[in-house]
């Protein structure tokens, strides 16, 4: 018969391990808990693919093999296990973990031993007790008495005769197999929830030099109850579909991207996504967030731009502040040449004393290398636009002419350029520019753009007349 460490549980209003007791079947004594190789591929949607390689000893014939230490959020139906000369007959995931509360719950209807210690003399008094209930407290029967265990400052321990068979020290995958005897390598892969990652970017912008530096951090979040020791970790940038995903147009939105990329980044591709392998091995503890740098670039060409978006044809009673944005390219020519996974960009700049100041943040979508990017950092305090609808004239039942006036004012000490984005009506309408004070360019089927120079402590005016023709 094996010798096991003795443990006991102290009980009050809460339960805790206190001192030794004989346990008939301690699962931690006989189950292997060290992976030969552990790899995590983490997606950005609360999923990870885990590959766990272990050496298993088979006695031969039908037997139960326990694999402790798997993720507590494992998707059991996703598990595959391969080992030579082994057939899996049955698979179980045991997630009822060994805790003082669980021990007491499993002891309902059973007998335990109470040990009370006199604080003054140290004398111990032992009694046999039957556990009746553990709902909102522990109710026991000692002889003819019904008692409630409570926190009354008297040291009390409860000794259990054994650990229940279905309680595990860690989440465990149990296999009933038919295999040949001997030690062999087994490769286990499965999908787990509770593991995710996201990108965070730190930008330091030098406005006079029209340059910036960018550092990208992979923030990995492990919300499972499992610690993954010495693991190779990779993160996947992109959207891997889920079976219950609804395929709608919102999945394709890409915030921050102005022009699609035409360059391949240096990261490895997996399917239609990018995979970033983090350097070395790392331990990802339960309930831990870990940050690892995955992109670092300096001297990226960048500039501040001011933009104003006017939707439809209408007047505003008050001047509107324009948006302040940092525009750059993640192309190799621009100084980067890397795809950028979706995440939050935080922008800093130096003040007159050389101290770094935070000036804004925004989100970007997954952006391929070679794209033009515009990140909004806020609204300009002293640059405004006031739109006014001068005239709306119905030419016919299907044709309408509209005249707009936009007054731009600049209260800063520098000359600026403001990009005015005017959205038109529905894309199936025909639009024609009849008159304009500044030349426009077409952004897309439903948007025109004007770039207006506004002098320091001065103003400028944009006027235009647009004809809209409806097909019905």
Secondary structure, DSSP 4 states (H G I P E B T S, - for coil): --------EEESSSEEE-S----S--GGGTS----SEEEEEE-SSSEEEEEEEEEEEE-SEEEEEEEET--TTB-GGG-EEEETTEEEEEEEEE--B--HHHHHHHTTTSEEEEEEE-TTT--EEEEEEEEEE-TTSEEEEETTEEEEE--SSS-EEEE-S---TT-BSS-EEEEEEEE-SEEEEEEEEEEEESEEEEEEEEEEEETTTTEEEEEEEEEEEE-SS--EEEEEEEEEES----TT----GGGG--TTEEE---S--SSEEETTEEEEEPSS-EEE-TTEEEEEEEEEEEEEEEEEEEEEEEESS---SS-EEEEEEEEEE-STTTT----B-SEEEEEEEE-TTS-EEEEEEEEE--B-TT-EEEEEEEEEEEEEEEEEEEEEEE-SSSEEEEEEEEEEEE-SSS-EEEEEEEE-S-TTSEEEEEEESS--EEEETTEEEEEEEE-TTEEEEEEEEEEEE---
